[in-house]
Amino acid sequence: MGILVRDLELATTRWQSRFNVSIAHTFEAPSLAIRATFLAIASANVELYTIDDPDVLDLALCGASAKLDHIALRFDGNASELDLAGCTIRGPGRPDPIGAPFLIADSEHVWTEPPGIDILLQLITPTESTP
């Protein structure tokens, strides 16, 4: 689950103090202007992330301090095996379509709202070179 937040440090502190959760890991992608903290909760991670572009962040949050943004799903197979017909592929926290998945670490990432599912999903698949 990905939660877009206006203030990543404050949100992280509040989640840690309220729910006594630890940081599993952090992530930064300067090329996407995003930073994230992943909180360890039982067998899952909750992602708190922010966009370091104030205009894009304001557009995405519509004045809120945080919002449930997406559900992340990791697949074992290649992205070409997924039925994305009719889906607009986009990036994190951004409404504009993109031409290709984002490569983050050893995985390809796309954000989309499949018709009939109507929830923003982050689809994560291994790259062709990943064993």
ABEGO torsion letter per residue (X at the ends): XBBBBABAAAAAAAAAAAAGBBBABBBBBAAAGBBBBBBBBEABBBBBBBBABAAAAAAAAGGBABBBABBBBBBABBAAABBABGBBBBBBGBABBBABBBBBEABBBBBBBBBGAGBBBBBBBBBAABX
